[in-house]
Amino acid sequence: QVQLVESGGGLVQPGGSLRLSCAASGITFSRAAMDWYRQAPGKQRELVASITRTGTTNYVDSVKGRFTSSRDNAKNTVYLQMNSLKPEDTAVYYCKGRLGNLEYWGRGTQVTVSS
C-alpha cells in the first residue's frame, strides 16, 4: 500500500521559515517524480514545486527564490524548504508522487503565516 505522509507544517510569522517533509512508502521512491501542491481556502489547488527522479526542480513564479525542493532517496523523503514566508503562502500543502501513469497523494499539512 502506497503512503505519502507530510509533516513540518505549523504557524510561522511573516519572514520566517519552515521545512516540510513527505515520507513515502510502498513505492520505488527513486523512480518517482515528486510534486508539492498547496490549496488555500476558497482557491484551487496549485502546483508549487516539482522535483524529478534526477533532482531537477521547477517552481511556480510566486515562490521562486524562496522555496527549495530536495529529495533523499535513501530516506524515501522529499523536502520543501520555505523561506521568507508571506501571509499568502498560507495553505494546506500536499505532496504527490508520480510513477508512470500513477499518482499518489498525501493528506496534507497546514502552513499558516501570520503575525
C-alpha angles and dihedrals in degrees: 000000000000117000131179115187122188124203140165101069124132147119117314135168121246110279092028131118139236133179117214122201130199116195116199130202134173095035137082091257097189090062096049128094110220130212136190118213131178135199124198122198110284093006136101121259110265134198110245106173141357132196124191128218089266095047102260109150137204130186139193111253094248093065102034111128092017106059127053127189122203138164139214108202092187088062096036087233137130122198137203114201109199119194133174090024119200131201089251089063088070108121146106107280120213133186123215129194121209120199114168107307093340126098129192127192134201123220095249139239126242120241117189121184111193142131 
